[in-house]
Amino acid sequence: MKVRRSLVPVLGIVACVAGNPMAVVAHHSFSNYDMKTDTTLTGTVERFEWTNPHTYLYLNVSNPDGGTREWAVEFAAIGHLLRMGITKETFEPGDRVTVVGHLARNGSNSMTFSSITKANGKTFGSGPAASPAASQP
């Protein structure tokens, strides 16, 4: 009897996956970002949200008119960041960083993370190295 009850949830999950296998990988899709174009932002860390399934770094980025805009940078899961050497203490409010990533297709102030360079030159990530000549939106 106990075996039969424990199989019910498992069979339900199997049925859902069999009916729509893309549902399992859909969460990890980057289709909402322009993955063909690298964009570079330089700004000051506002906060770093150390959460699963994705972490977020919020930056204050200067506008050409002298104001600032907050940008959200989406990172991978905590386990992935730890393997890259990023911890919840790596980025503190006030830190100056340069991020290379991919802008959101919907025009919001958000992007994915490819690489990030701290003011001391330490770079994390697998994307192109941040360069002073790179563009900012």
VOGULUM-331756 format. One record per atom (N, C-alpha, C): x, y, z; atom name. Coordinates in Angstrom, 2 decimals. Example, Ala and Ser with C-alpha at 12.3 -4.5 7.8 and 13.67 -1.06 7.14 Angstrom:
2
((13.19, -5.69, 7.80), N)
((12.30, -4.50, 7.80), CA)
((13.20, -3.30, 7.80), C)
((12.85, -2.25, 7.08), N)
((13.67, -1.06, 7.14), CA)
((12.90, 0.03, 7.87), C)
// end
This chain:
137
((0.82, -1.20, 0.00), N)
((0.00, 0.00, 0.00), CA)
((0.87, 1.27, 0.00), C)
((1.94, 1.27, 0.84), N)
((2.82, 2.44, 0.89), CA)
((3.53, 2.65, -0.44), C)
((3.94, 1.57, -1.08), N)
((4.63, 1.68, -2.37), CA)
((3.71, 2.30, -3.41), C)
((2.48, 1.88, -3.44), N)
((1.51, 2.40, -4.40), CA)
((1.28, 3.90, -4.20), C)
((1.17, 4.35, -2.95), N)
((0.96, 5.78, -2.68), CA)
((2.17, 6.61, -3.09), C)
((3.37, 6.08, -2.90), N)
((4.56, 6.86, -3.27), CA)
((4.77, 6.91, -4.78), C)
((4.20, 5.97, -5.50), N)
((4.34, 5.98, -6.95), CA)
((3.40, 6.98, -7.62), C)
((2.32, 7.34, -6.97), N)
((1.35, 8.25, -7.58), CA)
((1.99, 9.59, -7.95), C)
((2.70, 10.26, -7.04), N)
((3.32, 11.54, -7.45), CA)
((4.38, 11.36, -8.53), C)
((5.16, 10.30, -8.44), N)
((6.20, 10.04, -9.43), CA)
((5.59, 9.83, -10.80), C)
((4.53, 9.03, -10.87), N)
((3.87, 8.78, -12.14), CA)
((3.24, 10.05, -12.70), C)
((2.75, 10.90, -11.82), N)
((2.19, 12.18, -12.27), CA)
((3.24, 13.05, -12.93), C)
((4.42, 13.11, -12.33), N)
((5.52, 13.90, -12.90), CA)
((5.97, 13.30, -14.23), C)
((6.10, 12.00, -14.28), N)
((6.50, 11.33, -15.52), CA)
((5.49, 11.63, -16.63), C)
((4.22, 11.59, -16.29), N)
((3.18, 11.87, -17.29), CA)
((3.27, 13.30, -17.80), C)
((3.55, 14.25, -16.91), N)
((3.68, 15.65, -17.34), CA)
((4.88, 15.83, -18.25), C)
((6.01, 15.23, -17.88), N)
((7.22, 15.37, -18.68), CA)
((7.03, 14.69, -20.03), C)
((6.42, 13.51, -20.03), N)
((6.19, 12.80, -21.29), CA)
((5.27, 13.60, -22.20), C)
((4.30, 14.28, -21.62), N)
((3.37, 15.08, -22.41), CA)
((3.99, 16.35, -22.94), C)
((4.96, 16.90, -22.20), N)
((5.60, 18.14, -22.62), CA)
((7.04, 18.17, -22.10), C)
((7.96, 17.49, -22.78), N)
((9.33, 17.44, -22.30), CA)
((10.01, 18.80, -22.23), C)
((9.57, 19.76, -23.00), N)
((10.19, 21.09, -22.97), CA)
((9.86, 21.82, -21.68), C)
((8.83, 21.40, -20.97), N)
((8.49, 22.05, -19.71), CA)
((9.63, 21.94, -18.71), C)
((10.41, 20.88, -18.80), N)
((11.52, 20.68, -17.87), CA)
((12.63, 21.67, -18.14), C)
((12.95, 21.96, -19.39), N)
((14.05, 22.86, -19.72), CA)
((13.59, 24.30, -19.97), C)
((12.32, 24.54, -20.03), N)
((11.82, 25.88, -20.35), CA)
((12.29, 26.92, -19.36), C)
((12.41, 26.54, -18.10), N)
((12.83, 27.50, -17.09), CA)
((14.22, 28.05, -17.39), C)
((15.07, 27.25, -18.01), N)
((16.44, 27.65, -18.25), CA)
((16.66, 28.25, -19.63), C)
((15.60, 28.63, -20.29), N)
((15.69, 29.23, -21.61), CA)
((16.17, 30.67, -21.49), C)
((16.95, 31.10, -22.47), N)
((17.38, 32.49, -22.54), CA)
((16.74, 33.18, -23.74), C)
((15.60, 32.67, -24.18), N)
((14.93, 33.23, -25.35), CA)
((14.47, 34.67, -25.13), C)
((14.34, 35.10, -23.89), N)
((13.91, 36.48, -23.64), CA)
((15.08, 37.47, -23.67), C)
((16.29, 36.97, -23.99), N)
((17.47, 37.82, -24.11), CA)
((18.04, 37.74, -25.52), C)
((18.66, 38.83, -25.96), N)
((19.31, 38.88, -27.27), CA)
((20.69, 38.25, -27.13), C)
((20.79, 36.96, -27.36), N)
((22.03, 36.22, -27.14), CA)
((23.05, 36.42, -28.26), C)
((22.69, 37.15, -29.31), N)
((23.61, 37.38, -30.43), CA)
((24.49, 38.60, -30.22), C)
((24.11, 39.47, -29.30), N)
((24.82, 40.73, -29.13), CA)
((25.31, 40.88, -27.69), C)
((26.61, 41.13, -27.54), N)
((27.18, 41.42, -26.22), CA)
((27.02, 42.90, -25.92), C)
((26.65, 43.20, -24.70), N)
((26.53, 44.57, -24.24), CA)
((27.32, 44.71, -22.95), C)
((27.95, 45.85, -22.76), N)
((28.74, 46.11, -21.56), CA)
((28.13, 47.25, -20.77), C)
((27.99, 47.03, -19.47), N)
((27.51, 48.06, -18.55), CA)
((28.55, 48.24, -17.45), C)
((28.80, 49.49, -17.08), N)
((29.64, 49.77, -15.93), CA)
((28.79, 50.54, -14.93), C)
((28.83, 50.09, -13.69), N)
((28.02, 50.74, -12.69), CA)
((28.46, 50.40, -11.28), C)
((27.65, 50.86, -10.34), N)
((27.91, 50.66, -8.92), CA)
((26.89, 49.67, -8.37), C)
((27.37, 48.70, -7.63), N)
((26.49, 47.68, -7.07), CA)
((25.53, 48.31, -6.05), C)
((24.26, 48.08, -6.26), N)
((23.22, 48.49, -5.32), CA)
((22.97, 47.36, -4.32), C)
((22.78, 46.14, -4.86), N)
((22.59, 44.96, -4.01), CA)
((22.82, 43.71, -4.84), C)
((23.08, 42.60, -4.14), N)
((23.32, 41.30, -4.75), CA)
((22.39, 40.31, -4.08), C)
((21.40, 39.82, -4.81), N)
((20.42, 38.87, -4.25), CA)
((20.90, 37.45, -4.49), C)
((21.34, 36.82, -3.45), N)
((21.93, 35.47, -3.47), CA)
((20.81, 34.47, -3.28), C)
((20.10, 34.13, -4.35), N)
((18.94, 33.25, -4.28), CA)
((18.97, 32.23, -5.41), C)
((18.33, 31.11, -5.18), N)
((18.13, 30.11, -6.24), CA)
((16.71, 30.25, -6.76), C)
((16.41, 29.96, -7.99), N)
((17.27, 29.30, -8.95), CA)
((18.23, 30.24, -9.67), C)
((18.07, 31.55, -9.53), N)
((18.98, 32.51, -10.16), CA)
((19.31, 33.60, -9.16), C)
((20.52, 34.13, -9.26), N)
((20.92, 35.26, -8.44), CA)
((20.81, 36.52, -9.29), C)
((20.66, 37.66, -8.63), N)
((20.53, 38.93, -9.34), CA)
((21.45, 39.96, -8.71), C)
((22.14, 40.69, -9.57), N)
((22.97, 41.81, -9.16), CA)
((22.28, 43.07, -9.69), C)
((22.06, 44.03, -8.81), N)
((21.43, 45.28, -9.22), CA)
((22.47, 46.38, -9.22), C)
((22.58, 47.06, -10.37), N)
((23.58, 48.10, -10.58), CA)
((22.92, 49.44, -10.82), C)
((23.56, 50.49, -10.33), N)
((23.20, 51.85, -10.70), CA)
((24.16, 52.27, -11.79), C)
((23.60, 52.54, -12.98), N)
((24.40, 52.87, -14.16), CA)
((24.11, 54.32, -14.55), C)
((25.16, 55.10, -14.80), N)
((25.00, 56.51, -15.18), CA)
((24.44, 56.63, -16.58), C)
((23.53, 57.58, -16.74), N)
((22.97, 57.93, -18.04), CA)
((23.76, 59.07, -18.64), C)
((23.69, 59.26, -19.97), N)
((24.37, 60.41, -20.59), CA)
((23.88, 61.75, -20.05), C)
((22.63, 61.80, -19.57), N)
((22.08, 63.07, -19.06), CA)
((22.50, 63.37, -17.62), C)
((23.32, 62.50, -17.03), N)
((23.80, 62.75, -15.67), CA)
((23.04, 61.99, -14.59), C)
((21.90, 61.42, -14.93), N)
((21.13, 60.64, -13.97), CA)
((21.64, 59.20, -13.89), C)
((20.97, 58.40, -13.10), N)
((21.31, 56.98, -13.02), CA)
((20.07, 56.13, -13.22), C)
((20.29, 54.91, -13.67), N)
((19.22, 53.93, -13.85), CA)
((19.65, 52.64, -13.18), C)
((18.69, 51.97, -12.56), N)
((18.99, 50.68, -11.97), CA)
((18.83, 49.59, -13.03), C)
((19.82, 48.71, -13.10), N)
((19.81, 47.57, -14.00), CA)
((19.85, 46.29, -13.20), C)
((19.10, 45.28, -13.64), N)
((19.12, 43.95, -13.04), CA)
((19.94, 43.03, -13.93), C)
((20.92, 42.37, -13.34), N)
((21.76, 41.43, -14.07), CA)
((21.46, 40.04, -13.53), C)
((20.95, 39.17, -14.40), N)
((20.59, 37.81, -14.00), CA)
((21.80, 36.89, -14.11), C)
((22.11, 36.23, -13.01), N)
((23.20, 35.26, -12.96), CA)
((22.61, 33.85, -12.91), C)
((23.48, 32.86, -12.93), N)
((23.09, 31.45, -12.82), CA)
((22.76, 31.12, -11.37), C)
((22.50, 29.85, -11.13), N)
((22.21, 29.35, -9.79), CA)
((23.45, 29.44, -8.90), C)
((23.23, 29.45, -7.62), N)
((24.30, 29.59, -6.63), CA)
((25.41, 28.55, -6.83), C)
((25.05, 27.31, -7.07), N)
((26.06, 26.26, -7.26), CA)
((27.01, 26.58, -8.41), C)
((26.47, 27.09, -9.49), N)
((27.29, 27.45, -10.65), CA)
((28.22, 28.61, -10.30), C)
((27.70, 29.60, -9.59), N)
((28.52, 30.75, -9.22), CA)
((29.65, 30.34, -8.28), C)
((29.35, 29.46, -7.34), N)
((30.38, 28.99, -6.41), CA)
((31.52, 28.31, -7.17), C)
((31.17, 27.54, -8.21), N)
((32.20, 26.88, -9.02), CA)
((33.07, 27.89, -9.78), C)
((32.53, 29.07, -10.04), N)
((33.29, 30.14, -10.71), CA)
((34.08, 30.97, -9.71), C)
((33.87, 30.73, -8.42), N)
((34.57, 31.50, -7.40), CA)
((33.79, 32.70, -6.89), C)
((32.52, 32.82, -7.27), N)
((31.68, 33.92, -6.80), CA)
((30.93, 33.45, -5.55), C)
((31.00, 34.24, -4.49), N)
((30.27, 33.96, -3.26), CA)
((29.31, 35.11, -2.98), C)
((28.49, 34.96, -1.94), N)
((27.54, 36.03, -1.64), CA)
((28.24, 37.30, -1.16), C)
((29.53, 37.21, -0.80), N)
((30.30, 38.38, -0.38), CA)
((31.13, 38.99, -1.51), C)
((31.11, 38.41, -2.69), N)
((31.96, 38.88, -3.79), CA)
((31.62, 40.31, -4.21), C)
((30.33, 40.62, -4.24), N)
((29.90, 41.95, -4.68), CA)
((29.15, 42.63, -3.53), C)
((29.68, 43.77, -3.12), N)
((29.11, 44.53, -2.01), CA)
((28.55, 45.85, -2.53), C)
((27.52, 46.40, -1.86), N)
((27.02, 47.71, -2.27), CA)
((28.16, 48.73, -2.33), C)
((28.16, 49.50, -3.41), N)
((29.20, 50.50, -3.62), CA)
((30.34, 50.04, -4.50), C)
((30.48, 48.72, -4.71), N)
((31.54, 48.21, -5.60), CA)
((31.30, 48.69, -7.02), C)
((32.36, 49.05, -7.71), N)
((32.29, 49.44, -9.12), CA)
((32.61, 48.20, -9.95), C)
((31.72, 47.85, -10.89), N)
((31.91, 46.66, -11.71), CA)
((31.55, 46.96, -13.17), C)
((32.10, 46.14, -14.06), N)
((31.75, 46.18, -15.48), CA)
((31.23, 44.80, -15.85), C)
((30.02, 44.76, -16.38), N)
((29.35, 43.51, -16.72), CA)
((29.20, 43.40, -18.23), C)
((29.52, 42.23, -18.78), N)
((29.24, 41.93, -20.18), CA)
((28.13, 40.90, -20.19), C)
((27.11, 41.14, -20.99), N)
((25.99, 40.21, -21.04), CA)
((25.09, 40.49, -22.23), C)
((23.86, 40.03, -22.11), N)
((22.88, 40.11, -23.20), CA)
((21.62, 40.81, -22.71), C)
((21.22, 41.85, -23.42), N)
((20.05, 42.64, -23.02), CA)
((18.75, 41.87, -23.18), C)
((17.79, 42.23, -22.34), N)
((16.44, 41.67, -22.46), CA)
((15.82, 42.16, -23.76), C)
((15.10, 41.27, -24.42), N)
((14.44, 41.64, -25.69), CA)
((13.29, 42.62, -25.49), C)
((12.71, 42.65, -24.29), N)
((11.54, 43.51, -24.05), CA)
((11.90, 44.96, -23.76), C)
((13.19, 45.30, -23.78), N)
((13.61, 46.68, -23.59), CA)
((13.74, 47.10, -22.13), C)
((13.51, 46.19, -21.19), N)
((13.64, 46.53, -19.78), CA)
((15.12, 46.67, -19.42), C)
((15.38, 47.24, -18.28), N)
((16.75, 47.41, -17.80), CA)
((17.23, 46.12, -17.16), C)
((17.33, 45.08, -17.95), N)
((17.82, 43.80, -17.44), CA)
((18.65, 43.10, -18.50), C)
((19.54, 42.26, -18.02), N)
((20.42, 41.52, -18.91), CA)
((20.90, 40.25, -18.22), C)
((21.43, 39.33, -19.01), N)
((22.06, 38.14, -18.46), CA)
((23.54, 38.44, -18.26), C)
((24.18, 37.63, -17.48), N)
((25.59, 37.75, -17.17), CA)
((26.41, 36.82, -18.04), C)
((27.45, 37.34, -18.67), N)
((28.46, 36.51, -19.35), CA)
((29.76, 36.60, -18.58), C)
((30.18, 37.84, -18.28), N)
((31.36, 38.04, -17.46), CA)
((31.21, 39.34, -16.68), C)
((31.97, 39.42, -15.60), N)
((31.94, 40.62, -14.77), CA)
((33.35, 40.88, -14.26), C)
((33.74, 42.15, -14.28), N)
((35.06, 42.55, -13.82), CA)
((34.91, 43.57, -12.70), C)
((35.59, 43.27, -11.59), N)
((35.60, 44.20, -10.46), CA)
((36.63, 45.30, -10.71), C)
((36.57, 46.36, -9.93), N)
((37.49, 47.49, -10.08), CA)
((38.95, 47.08, -9.91), C)
((39.20, 46.01, -9.15), N)
((40.58, 45.55, -8.95), CA)
((41.09, 44.69, -10.10), C)
((40.26, 44.50, -11.16), N)
((40.66, 43.72, -12.33), CA)
((40.27, 42.26, -12.31), C)
((39.77, 41.77, -11.18), N)
((39.35, 40.37, -11.07), CA)
((38.11, 40.16, -11.94), C)
((38.21, 39.17, -12.87), N)
((37.10, 38.88, -13.79), CA)
((36.55, 37.49, -13.52), C)
((35.23, 37.38, -13.54), N)
((34.51, 36.12, -13.38), CA)
((33.66, 35.89, -14.61), C)
((33.49, 34.63, -15.00), N)
((32.58, 34.31, -16.09), CA)
((33.27, 33.77, -17.30), C)
((32.45, 33.42, -18.28), N)
((32.96, 32.77, -19.48), CA)
((32.80, 33.63, -20.72), C)
((32.20, 34.78, -20.57), N)
((31.98, 35.65, -21.73), CA)
((33.20, 36.46, -22.07), C)
((33.09, 37.33, -23.06), N)
((34.23, 38.16, -23.46), CA)
((34.65, 39.07, -22.30), C)
((35.91, 39.31, -22.19), N)
((36.40, 40.19, -21.13), CA)
((35.85, 41.59, -21.33), C)
((35.54, 42.24, -20.24), N)
((35.03, 43.60, -20.33), CA)
((36.14, 44.52, -20.81), C)
((35.81, 45.39, -21.72), N)
((36.81, 46.32, -22.25), CA)
((36.28, 47.73, -22.20), C)
((37.14, 48.72, -22.04), N)
((36.69, 50.10, -21.97), CA)
((35.99, 50.56, -23.25), C)
((36.30, 49.93, -24.39), N)
((35.72, 50.36, -25.66), CA)
((34.34, 49.75, -25.91), C)
((33.91, 48.86, -25.03), N)
((32.62, 48.19, -25.25), CA)
((31.47, 49.17, -25.05), C)
((30.32, 48.83, -25.63), N)
((29.19, 49.73, -25.63), CA)
((28.33, 49.65, -24.38), C)
((27.65, 50.74, -24.10), N)
((26.63, 50.79, -23.07), CA)
((25.36, 51.31, -23.72), C)
((24.22, 50.73, -23.35), N)
((22.97, 51.22, -23.96), CA)
((22.59, 52.59, -23.49), C)
// end
